Structures are given as C-alpha cells and as structure tokens.
Amino acid sequence: MESDPSTSSSPIQWSQPCRQLEFFEILSATENFDESLVIGIGGFGKVYKGNLTIGASLVVVAVKRLDSMSNQGVAEFWAEVEMLSMLRHCNIVSLIGYCNHEQEKILVYEYMPNRTLNDHLHTLNTPLSWLQRLNICIGAGRGLHYLHTGTGIKSGVIHRDVKSSNILLHESWAAKISDFGLSKVGPANQPSTYVNTLIKGTFGYLDPDYFTTGRLTRKSDVYAFGVVLLEVLCRKRAVDRSLDEEQWGLVTWVQDSIKEGNLKRIIDPNIRGEISSKCLKDFITITKRCLHNSPKLRPTIAEVVVSLESIVALQDKFNNSFQRVGKTIFGRMVNMFSFPSKRSIVCVDNNMLPKMKDVPVDFQSPSPSVKEFSFDELSKATKSFTLILARGAFGKVVFLGWVDKNTLAPSKPGDGIVVAIKMLNHENRQSHFEWRAEANLMGQLAHPNIIRLLGYCITYDLMTVYEYMPNKSLDLFVLTDDTTKQLSWGTRLQILIGVAHGLAYLHSIKLIHRDVKLSNILLDEDFNAKLGGFGFAKYIHETDEVSVSSRCMGTTVYLDPEYYMTGHLNMKSDIYNFGGVLLETITGQTILDVRRPEGQENLVNWASSVQSSNIKDIMDPRLENNYPLQDAFECVSLALRHVAYKSKDRPSIEEVLQSLEQIYALYK
C-alpha cells in the first residue's frame, strides 16, 4: 500500500485524448515486458507497470497485454478501445492509448497505485473504515451515473460487468470504474432494454431478471452494484466456498442470516462498532432495493448515490455527537429488512480457475481430414458468394456452394456435393473467438449426429465449410405457424433421439456443448438430427466431474440455473438445455414468451402444472392429437426431470437416450 486511505482527496482525471501507440513504445515502457513489472493477471492477460514517454513527460501507466490464450479476446479489446475513447470522467479509469501490432493487442491506462476494491476487501485486508468504504462506493456510483445518463457523451452505457475487482483506486483513494469489454451502448437518458440471447458477465453480479428474460437494462448494473455494497458491508466475496453450498452466494447468505435473526454476523467485525443503527438501516434498505427481483422496483444509480451521501452525512453526525465508537443495536433491526425471495447468483473468483482445457484461441489446422480452402476456391464454389442461404448475428452469412465429392475442389452448381459455407465478417470482432473455437474443435469430432466440418478458410474473411443440411434447423419447424412445416410425433421423437446420441458421444469424451438449443439442431434431407454450434463448447478435465467458470456463457432461456448461480459447469448443464429443447419440440412453444396468458409465460412452470388428464392443453395443436397420450405425458415428465434445479436430480444422457428410445419403440 502506498498511502493511507483517505476520504478527503479529490479524484484526478486524465485530460488528454486516447491515441494509438507503436509497439516499440510499449516495449520501451515495459522494458520488453519484464516479468518483474507484472502487477496483475486477469482474464484478459497480464498487466504491467510501465513508464511511457508522452511529449516531454514520463507518465506511469498500467499496460494490459492480451494473452493469446485468453477467452476474452479481440472483441473485448476493441469494445474497450471504442468505449473508453469517448468516456472522460473523474470516476472512470482513463485509457491513455492502445496498440494493435500484428497479433499483439495492448491497452494502456492511467496507473492506479491502490489497485482494486476487491484487493483491499478480500486479499490485502486493508483496515478501511466504514466512512472510507462508503466514499469509495459513492465514487463508483458517480462513475456509473455518468455512464447511464450519457452526460458528456452521445449515448448512455450499460457497463454489464460491475464488480469490486473492476473498481480501481487512485492514490487519492478515489474510485474509478474500469473494464468496459462487455459494455453495451444505448440511447441516453432512456430506460432502454436490450434483449440478449447470450448471457455475458461475472457470476455473483448477474441480474436474475437478465438471466430469466434476456432483458439487459441499466438496472442490471444497479443489481451488480447492490452486490458490491454487500461486499463492502460484510467483507465477504460474492461467493464464499467455505460456506454450505446452498449459501455460497453472498446475497443468499445475507438473506438467510437475517431470516435466522443473526444480522450481527453479516457485518465485517472490523467496522461493527463504527456503524450507527440508523446508517445500517438505511444502507441495508438501499441495498435491498438494488437487489430487488423486479428491475422496475430498483432505484436508479443516481438515487443510490444520493442515499449513500445521506448515509455519510448521518454517520458524520453520529460520530461528531458521541466522539467515540458507538455500539450498534442489531436485534431490533432483524425484522425490518426483507431481501428478495429468489436465490441469488454467485460468482467465482479468478483465483479459482477451472481444471479445464479451454478451446485454443490461436487457430491451427484442426485435422488432416479437414481441407484448408483458399478464398478463390470458395468464391468459385459459391458463384462469387451470390448464393445466400441465411444471415445471422455478428455479420455471419451462410452461402450455398458445390464441391467435388472426393477432392472437395470447387465445382459448378449442380455438380458434386452441396456444402454450406459460413462467413464471419472480418470487421466484426465479436465472435472471432467462437469461430476459432468451433473450427478447431469440430475438426476433431466424428459422429453421425454431429455436423461435419469439411474445411475452412482464414484468408481475409474467416470461413468454415460444412456438410449441407437441406432442412436447416429444428426451430424453423417447431417455432412456426407454417402448416407446411409440420413434423409428426414419430419424426419429433427420432430427432430428439438423434440429439441424445450426439450428446452421449460428446459426454463420453468429456466435452460439454453448453449451447444445446433448437437452432443448433440441424436436419438433413431425411430429418436426421446433427448438433452444431460448438462456439461455447468446453472440455472438462478427465479427473473432474465439475468445472468452475468465472464467465457465464450460453443462451439465456436455456441456461442451467445451477451453472448460472454457482459457476459449476458439468455434463448436467447440457441436460438442462436439452430439457428445454424437449419441451419446445413437443409443445411447439418457446421456453419463455411474455405474450402468453398469465401462468403460461414460462414453459417449464406451465408444463409442471399440467396433469396427465389434460396433457393436450400443452401439446402442439399442429399434431392434431396424433400421438399416444401416455407417451406425451412421459415425454413432458422426462423433460421436467431435465430441468431440475440441482444437477444431481437430473438424469444422465444415457438415461435420457434409453427413455426416449423406449417411448419411440412403444409408439411404433
């Protein structure tokens, strides 16, 4: 620690614009990335302390270098550059410059000698007083308010990764918000809503409403800030693995402690004697509002800052009145506070990294059987990329092409075999990591129920070449009103059995798909199912059954709540996903649809309430009752076992496969 904590010093703001730096400047600043200058290691890579020459001045800086094996990748790098280049505020960390040199991606920030709030709370055990903690929270809150309101910038920003390790502390102990790699820009001064199919953030701070609905708003940041407030009060991490598994989440632990009448134990012992009862009451009240399950009932970050400033004024008054450390009355306050009834989400600290093989970022030829195409070859195969099959997110376009059956050389339309060529726009960096992961991984997989990768191209645009699936994906048949795309009961069961075979193969090699959903189930001309979409797939260590992740990845409505809440990723996470697919396939309904009648919005809840006598109420009406009622009920019951909250209560993929095959055998 370089100085004593202070609440009186004012923050300092870097005033010069961000600029692109040359690689030799970075090498000079860090003495060729001398390991003795490393001041931190995170998901992005190593951070070095350096001395950068700017004009006639030598400026102390923090240099963050992208690790080529990092799963945060270039998408977050460019998001950070674009975001911080337009943000200037005394409570936002300043980006001094960046370097984009060949494979090197480097960010250069103003140096923050007092590290992060997380360090002082959980690693260094710094003796921060109650008032010092409050002032740090106020500074961070002001930074978030600047982001949310769009003051001084054209658009408001949702940070999307608010946590104590992203609150940096200046030498004056002023708090500054950092790490904008996951941030989302939106219209300023409006309560904007973004519907995201892919959850991103850190376990423990993720808004449960964001998980349930996919709606990302500024109130999602408010929820995360509420978790930070609890960290400050309790001096406990957002997850504490020393507690019972049911209480790993900080919010859950606090909630349970209050229910048990044990409010005293949630307060950090180092500050128990400092807090007046009125301040504690007001602090827990505003924290409770931040953590409300309904975003509409959470305060704005501006309201939170005002409340914290009021608490500081009350605490000052209390301190001045008694001129001594007062005792706080806890017992009378226990019944005054109620936290949200739902279990909270928890995070996993970066020091608890998994024993897991991450799919590599650096692309190498995945297999000798997978062909490397040139850009010209694929241009010929697709008639100069004029035959478009589909358009997707992040600039993805899928083209139709023809290649020779044996050599895979490009051929004329109608000759050879048909292929699907997926192109990722080189200017869109958001999904480059997922592309590399999928291409590297799928070249190693061989199973009749896994989509076959035929080749790839890494010239200019990133492209992958797959076997062509003429019936495209299952969602186009299940979630549609088009009566010409009707699937019989038997065909649906065959498709589900095919998916189960594919998952059984993956699980046998310790690979978790992590994104099983209708649109990733592809169908050939005979409606045989093949799993695709391996951009989020993870190998689990051979000796482990569970792995721990610090970043949440997957599709919102299918996401396993145990994985979401604990960071525990295992084979049963795929089972949960597959349960959603089962329900959607047999009902023709999406997992979540707020337009459905009350009580039916959530398909899992709706299906859970259905008895065997009225199973028809939930079945796809396009089946026109052409299915055995008992089989339908058994399918729904099986699906509900898949979506059990605890993974230990879900069946294995082998049990699932056996059950589906038995149901199909009785149907035939």
Secondary structure in CASP SS format (residue, H / E / C, confidence):
PFRMAT SS
TARGET T0000
AUTHOR 0000-0000-0000
METHOD secondary structure of the structure
MODEL  1
M C 1.00
E C 1.00
S C 1.00
D C 1.00
P C 1.00
S C 1.00
T C 1.00
S C 1.00
S C 1.00
S C 1.00
P C 1.00
I C 1.00
Q C 1.00
W C 1.00
S C 1.00
Q C 1.00
P C 1.00
C C 1.00
R E 1.00
Q E 1.00
L C 1.00
E C 1.00
F H 1.00
F H 1.00
E H 1.00
I H 1.00
L H 1.00
S H 1.00
A H 1.00
T C 1.00
E C 1.00
N C 1.00
F C 1.00
D C 1.00
E H 1.00
S H 1.00
L H 1.00
V E 1.00
I E 1.00
G E 1.00
I E 1.00
G C 1.00
G C 1.00
F C 1.00
G E 1.00
K E 1.00
V E 1.00
Y E 1.00
K E 1.00
G E 1.00
N E 1.00
L E 1.00
T E 1.00
I E 1.00
G C 1.00
A C 1.00
S E 1.00
L E 1.00
V E 1.00
V E 1.00
V E 1.00
A E 1.00
V E 1.00
K E 1.00
R E 1.00
L E 1.00
D C 1.00
S C 1.00
M C 1.00
S C 1.00
N C 1.00
Q C 1.00
G H 1.00
V H 1.00
A H 1.00
E H 1.00
F H 1.00
W H 1.00
A H 1.00
E H 1.00
V H 1.00
E H 1.00
M H 1.00
L H 1.00
S C 1.00
M C 1.00
L C 1.00
R C 1.00
H C 1.00
C C 1.00
N C 1.00
I E 1.00
V C 1.00
S C 1.00
L E 1.00
I E 1.00
G E 1.00
Y E 1.00
C E 1.00
N E 1.00
H E 1.00
E C 1.00
Q C 1.00
E E 1.00
K E 1.00
I E 1.00
L E 1.00
V E 1.00
Y E 1.00
E E 1.00
Y C 1.00
M C 1.00
P C 1.00
N C 1.00
R C 1.00
T E 1.00
L H 1.00
N H 1.00
D H 1.00
H H 1.00
L H 1.00
H H 1.00
T H 1.00
L C 1.00
N C 1.00
T C 1.00
P C 1.00
L C 1.00
S C 1.00
W H 1.00
L H 1.00
Q H 1.00
R H 1.00
L H 1.00
N H 1.00
I H 1.00
C H 1.00
I H 1.00
G H 1.00
A H 1.00
G H 1.00
R H 1.00
G H 1.00
L H 1.00
H H 1.00
Y H 1.00
L H 1.00
H H 1.00
T H 1.00
G C 1.00
T C 1.00
G C 1.00
I C 1.00
K C 1.00
S E 1.00
G E 1.00
V E 1.00
I E 1.00
H C 1.00
R C 1.00
D C 1.00
V C 1.00
K C 1.00
S H 1.00
S H 1.00
N H 1.00
I E 1.00
L E 1.00
L E 1.00
H C 1.00
E C 1.00
S C 1.00
W C 1.00
A C 1.00
A E 1.00
K E 1.00
I E 1.00
S C 1.00
D C 1.00
F C 1.00
G C 1.00
L C 1.00
S C 1.00
K E 1.00
V E 1.00
G E 1.00
P E 1.00
A C 1.00
N C 1.00
Q C 1.00
P C 1.00
S C 1.00
T C 1.00
Y E 1.00
V E 1.00
N C 1.00
T C 1.00
L E 1.00
I C 1.00
K C 1.00
G C 1.00
T E 1.00
F C 1.00
G C 1.00
Y C 1.00
L C 1.00
D C 1.00
P H 1.00
D H 1.00
Y H 1.00
F H 1.00
T H 1.00
T H 1.00
G C 1.00
R E 1.00
L E 1.00
T C 1.00
R H 1.00
K H 1.00
S H 1.00
D H 1.00
V H 1.00
Y H 1.00
A H 1.00
F H 1.00
G H 1.00
V H 1.00
V H 1.00
L H 1.00
L H 1.00
E H 1.00
V H 1.00
L H 1.00
C H 1.00
R C 1.00
K C 1.00
R C 1.00
A C 1.00
V E 1.00
D C 1.00
R C 1.00
S C 1.00
L C 1.00
D C 1.00
E H 1.00
E H 1.00
Q H 1.00
W C 1.00
G E 1.00
L H 1.00
V H 1.00
T H 1.00
W H 1.00
V H 1.00
Q H 1.00
D H 1.00
S H 1.00
I H 1.00
K H 1.00
E C 1.00
G C 1.00
N C 1.00
L H 1.00
K H 1.00
R H 1.00
I H 1.00
I C 1.00
D C 1.00
P C 1.00
N C 1.00
I C 1.00
R H 1.00
G H 1.00
E H 1.00
I C 1.00
S C 1.00
S H 1.00
K H 1.00
C H 1.00
L H 1.00
K H 1.00
D H 1.00
F H 1.00
I H 1.00
T H 1.00
I H 1.00
T H 1.00
K H 1.00
R H 1.00
C H 1.00
L C 1.00
H C 1.00
N C 1.00
S C 1.00
P H 1.00
K H 1.00
L H 1.00
R C 1.00
P C 1.00
T C 1.00
I H 1.00
A H 1.00
E H 1.00
V H 1.00
V H 1.00
V H 1.00
S H 1.00
L H 1.00
E H 1.00
S H 1.00
I H 1.00
V H 1.00
A H 1.00
L H 1.00
Q H 1.00
D H 1.00
K H 1.00
F H 1.00
N H 1.00
N H 1.00
S H 1.00
F H 1.00
Q C 1.00
R C 1.00
V C 1.00
G C 1.00
K C 1.00
T C 1.00
I C 1.00
F C 1.00
G H 1.00
R H 1.00
M H 1.00
V H 1.00
N H 1.00
M H 1.00
F C 1.00
S C 1.00
F C 1.00
P C 1.00
S C 1.00
K C 1.00
R C 1.00
S C 1.00
I C 1.00
V C 1.00
C C 1.00
V C 1.00
D C 1.00
N H 1.00
N H 1.00
M H 1.00
L C 1.00
P C 1.00
K C 1.00
M E 1.00
K E 1.00
D C 1.00
V C 1.00
P C 1.00
V C 1.00
D C 1.00
F C 1.00
Q C 1.00
S C 1.00
P C 1.00
S C 1.00
P C 1.00
S C 1.00
V C 1.00
K E 1.00
E E 1.00
F C 1.00
S C 1.00
F H 1.00
D H 1.00
E H 1.00
L H 1.00
S H 1.00
K H 1.00
A H 1.00
T C 1.00
K C 1.00
S C 1.00
F C 1.00
T C 1.00
L C 1.00
I E 1.00
L E 1.00
A E 1.00
R E 1.00
G C 1.00
A H 1.00
F H 1.00
G H 1.00
K E 1.00
V E 1.00
V E 1.00
F E 1.00
L E 1.00
G E 1.00
W E 1.00
V E 1.00
D C 1.00
K C 1.00
N C 1.00
T C 1.00
L C 1.00
A C 1.00
P E 1.00
S C 1.00
K C 1.00
P C 1.00
G C 1.00
D C 1.00
G C 1.00
I E 1.00
V E 1.00
V E 1.00
A E 1.00
I E 1.00
K E 1.00
M E 1.00
L E 1.00
N C 1.00
H C 1.00
E C 1.00
N C 1.00
R C 1.00
Q C 1.00
S C 1.00
H H 1.00
F H 1.00
E H 1.00
W H 1.00
R H 1.00
A H 1.00
E H 1.00
A H 1.00
N H 1.00
L H 1.00
M H 1.00
G C 1.00
Q C 1.00
L C 1.00
A C 1.00
H C 1.00
P C 1.00
N C 1.00
I E 1.00
I C 1.00
R C 1.00
L E 1.00
L E 1.00
G E 1.00
Y E 1.00
C E 1.00
I C 1.00
T C 1.00
Y C 1.00
D C 1.00
L E 1.00
M E 1.00
T E 1.00
V E 1.00
Y E 1.00
E E 1.00
Y C 1.00
M C 1.00
P C 1.00
N C 1.00
K C 1.00
S E 1.00
L C 1.00
D H 1.00
L H 1.00
F H 1.00
V H 1.00
L C 1.00
T C 1.00
D C 1.00
D C 1.00
T H 1.00
T H 1.00
K H 1.00
Q C 1.00
L C 1.00
S C 1.00
W H 1.00
G H 1.00
T H 1.00
R H 1.00
L H 1.00
Q H 1.00
I H 1.00
L H 1.00
I H 1.00
G H 1.00
V H 1.00
A H 1.00
H H 1.00
G H 1.00
L H 1.00
A H 1.00
Y H 1.00
L H 1.00
H H 1.00
S H 1.00
I C 1.00
K C 1.00
L E 1.00
I E 1.00
H C 1.00
R C 1.00
D C 1.00
V C 1.00
K C 1.00
L H 1.00
S H 1.00
N H 1.00
I E 1.00
L E 1.00
L E 1.00
D C 1.00
E C 1.00
D C 1.00
F C 1.00
N C 1.00
A E 1.00
K E 1.00
L E 1.00
G C 1.00
G C 1.00
F C 1.00
G C 1.00
F C 1.00
A C 1.00
K E 1.00
Y E 1.00
I E 1.00
H C 1.00
E C 1.00
T C 1.00
D C 1.00
E C 1.00
V E 1.00
S E 1.00
V E 1.00
S C 1.00
S C 1.00
R E 1.00
C C 1.00
M C 1.00
G C 1.00
T E 1.00
T H 1.00
V H 1.00
Y H 1.00
L C 1.00
D C 1.00
P H 1.00
E H 1.00
Y H 1.00
Y H 1.00
M H 1.00
T H 1.00
G C 1.00
H E 1.00
L E 1.00
N E 1.00
M H 1.00
K H 1.00
S H 1.00
D H 1.00
I H 1.00
Y H 1.00
N H 1.00
F H 1.00
G H 1.00
G H 1.00
V H 1.00
L H 1.00
L H 1.00
E H 1.00
T H 1.00
I H 1.00
T H 1.00
G C 1.00
Q C 1.00
T C 1.00
I C 1.00
L E 1.00
D C 1.00
V C 1.00
R C 1.00
R C 1.00
P C 1.00
E C 1.00
G C 1.00
Q C 1.00
E C 1.00
N E 1.00
L H 1.00
V H 1.00
N H 1.00
W H 1.00
A H 1.00
S H 1.00
S C 1.00
V C 1.00
Q C 1.00
S H 1.00
S H 1.00
N H 1.00
I H 1.00
K H 1.00
D H 1.00
I C 1.00
M C 1.00
D C 1.00
P H 1.00
R H 1.00
L H 1.00
E C 1.00
N C 1.00
N C 1.00
Y C 1.00
P C 1.00
L H 1.00
Q H 1.00
D H 1.00
A H 1.00
F H 1.00
E H 1.00
C H 1.00
V H 1.00
S H 1.00
L H 1.00
A H 1.00
L H 1.00
R H 1.00
H H 1.00
V C 1.00
A C 1.00
Y C 1.00
K C 1.00
S H 1.00
K H 1.00
D H 1.00
R C 1.00
P C 1.00
S C 1.00
I H 1.00
E H 1.00
E H 1.00
V H 1.00
L H 1.00
Q H 1.00
S H 1.00
L H 1.00
E H 1.00
Q H 1.00
I H 1.00
Y H 1.00
A H 1.00
L H 1.00
Y H 1.00
K C 1.00
END
